[in-house]
Amino acid sequence: MASDKNYLDFVLDQLNGLDGISYRAMMGEYLLYFRGKLVGGIYDDRLLVKPTPSAVALFPSPVYELPYAGAKEMLLVEDVDNREFLRKLFLTLYDSLPEPKKKKTTP
């Protein structure tokens, strides 16, 4: 089941105020980036993020779900109505994720 663009728009609106939020459509779902780092995505109208230790610590009872068959488990963000929590989560994720790998250029 593909995600609804309206749900993506809602999540992006909740993250309004954070500079550097972007997304990329991928097979009916949406990958979410923050300042160039992949932090999670919208899968079947669910916000799932990477389960870094510092992000997991923000959840009183973390819930893990698969974005799709064969993928690694990710953290389910159930409280998407809480703007401050989402902002704190994305800032925490940014700090705990490695820098994106540089693309190799061919001469």
N, C-alpha and C positions, 0 to 999 in steps of 0.2 A: 504494500500500500504506500503510495507516495504521500509526502507531506504537503499540506495546504500552504500556499504562499501567504495567506492571511495569518497563520500561526507564526511564520518566519517574521512577518512585518510586526506582529505584536512583540515578539522577543527583541527584535531590533529597537523598537520603541522603548522597551524597558531598559535597554542598554544605552539609550540616548544620553549623551554627556560624556561618554568614554570615547576619546579620540582613537581612531584606528580600528574600529570594528568593520569587518567586511565579511562577505560570504561568497560561496561559489556553489552553483547548482551542480549536483552529481547524481545522475540516475534517479531523479524524482525526489531526492533528499537535498539537504543543504549543509555544506561544511562551513563552520564559523571560525574566523581568524580574528586575532587581536594583536594589533601592531606586527603583523606578518607571521605570527605563530598560530598554528592550528590548535585550537583549544577544545573543540568539540563539534557538535552539529545538531541538526534537527532531523530526527529519524522517526517516521510514522507519527508525526506531530508530538514528539517528545524531545525535550532538550536534554542531551547527553553530553557530558564533558569528560575529559581525560582524568583518570583517578590518581592524581599525584598525591603524595602523603599530606602535603599542606592543604590541598583542596578537600580531601577526605576528612581532615580535622575540623572543617567548617560545618560538617553535617552531624547532627546528634545521633541519627540512625541511618548511615549511608545505605542506599539501595543501588544495586548494580544491575544493569540490564545490557543485553546484546543489541547493538544497533542493527545488525543483520546477521544472518547465519554465517558462521565461520569467523566472525570478528571477535576481538577481545572485548571483555566487559568494560562498560563505562559507567560513570556515576549518573544516576537519574536526578535531574533538578526538578523537584515537584513544586517548589514555591516560586514559580516564575512571576508571580504578582508582586514580589518583594524586590523593588528596584535596588535598594541599598545592598541587600544580600547578593544579588546578581553582580553588581559592580565590584563588591569585595571579592567575590568568587573569581571573576575574570582577572582582577589585578593579582590575586594570589596565584592563579594559573600562569599568568604571564611571568611572574617572578620565578616560578618553579620549573618552567619548561625550558629546554635548551634552545639556543638560537637556531633558526632554520639553516639547513645546509646550503652552502653557496652552489649555484648551478655551474657546472663546468661549461666553459666556452670552447668551441672547437676552432682551431686556427684556420 
